[in-house]
Amino acid sequence: MPKVSSAQLVLDAAYRCFCRNGYRRTTISDIVEEAQMSRPTVYKYVGSKEDAIVKVVESLLEQAAVAARTAAEAASTPGEKVVAVLTVKLEVAIRLWQDSPSHAQELLSAATAQAPGLVTSYTDGLAELLASALAEVVPDTARQAAAVLLTFTRGLEDDLRDVDAVRAELAAGVQMITRGALTGSASSPA
């Protein structure tokens, strides 16, 4: 088993604190206690609560981006690629809701407020993966369809009380949207 770095231990501790206490109520002292490290050691990796959330978000989104690329590469059809990429996106939100049912919405808002560039970059990367998959079948509308699919998925993330139903809605919605993109492409004037 590979050894976990001190930096990762601090980020893991910060994530647990944010999930347990919410962003507003978490302090650096909470992170120090959770990490079971000295204050100077924690400050070496995160200089403030704001820095901690940015680094936690960055780590989570980097992992999700790798998972999305891997899932897209493993899928064989454009439709499977789209579902695979959006499933990774949805699973990030599901994990957060499962880890912090009381504070998930607050944490998503804090992540967006404190790390807007990271969130935008991650979403742009997903849009590129989706557009690339869709370009195989609807080259003229691939970017538009990707944007619609991301918006649809964001909407599903608003209520994750029944994750199995949301996963099923994702698959059904992707099928309807991509079918509409294909139909619209076929009937568009040349």
Buried (B, 14 or more C-beta within 10 A) or exposed (E): EEEEEBBEBBBBBBBBBBBBBBBEEBEBEBBBBBBEBEEEBBBEBBEEBBBBBBBBBBBBBEEBBEBBBEBBEEBEEBBBBBBBBBBBBBBBBBBBBEBBEEBBBBBBEBBEEBBEEBBEBBBEBBBBBBBBBBBEBBEEBBBBBBBBBBEBBEEBBEEBEEBEEBBEBBEEBBEEBBEEBBEBBEEEEE
